[in-house]
Amino acid sequence: MVDAEAADRVAAESWFLQRGLPSVLTRRARWRRLWRRSAPALAGYATALACVTVVDVAAGGQDVDVDANPTPAQVLILAVLAALVPLVLLVTWLVSRVDDPRVRRAVATASVAAAVACAVLVNATWTERLGNLVMVAQITALTLVLNGMGVGSVLGWAVRLTCSHLAGAGALVTRALPVVLLTVLVFFNGFVWSMATKIDRGRMWSVVAFMAVIAIAFLFTGVVERTRPVLRDGNTRDSDAARLATPPSPRCPTRSGATGSGRANGPT
């Protein structure tokens, strides 16, 4: 019974943290499980430090001046620098998708170990190595403190929300792209108007019909997309009902007032 209550408490706390609501939790709850919660940030930092180490080793501790005929080492340096930011983001995202607590703790430990190894390998003097080790310890401690204060939860929620909004903006741009192209390439193009004065009436009407077909196709696809939810079956899908009715913890009260049993309550 105690283990079930602890699992429910952990599930509820994780639910609020994933949605950027650390202020809902108590101070003690925000400072729990910091090591595994910091795994994505520590993995991203270790990846960045590994890329910097590769660049430093390839450069041999000297300044790099790339000319018209780069050497293989210079090509490697350019490739690593170009892939630095995408690789860090990819590793952070992949680790954030992991749900197993043991895997997360192992990833966090391996990330710190890799960062320590990179800090030792970057420079030749022990003074610089000691300084790098201190910096790794400071960044690790800062990451844990920020996660304990709830900053990591809010930042993660903000990044996910921004990505979803950017995806929506991309869909809007794709829908409006035909109209923008027709407006810019036809109505505000002097060459098109000068050509229209020289072609005969039949070809002119063919161009107008072509534009009309494009406009009708664009309008038809937009209308179909907007009316498709209305024309669907009005019955609630089981997956949607589960997402709407299931509380963050199976033991939290549902809409009917009873404790959740893992299944969503249907609409009344």
Secondary structure as UniProt FT lines:
FT   HELIX           2..18
FT   TURN            19..20
FT   HELIX           22..24
FT   HELIX           27..30
FT   HELIX           34..37
FT   HELIX           39..59
FT   TURN            60..61
FT   HELIX           72..96
FT   HELIX           101..122
FT   HELIX           126..149
FT   HELIX           151..182
FT   HELIX           183..187
FT   HELIX           190..196
FT   TURN            197..198
FT   HELIX           201..231
FT   HELIX           238..245
FT   TURN            250..251
FT   TURN            255..256
//
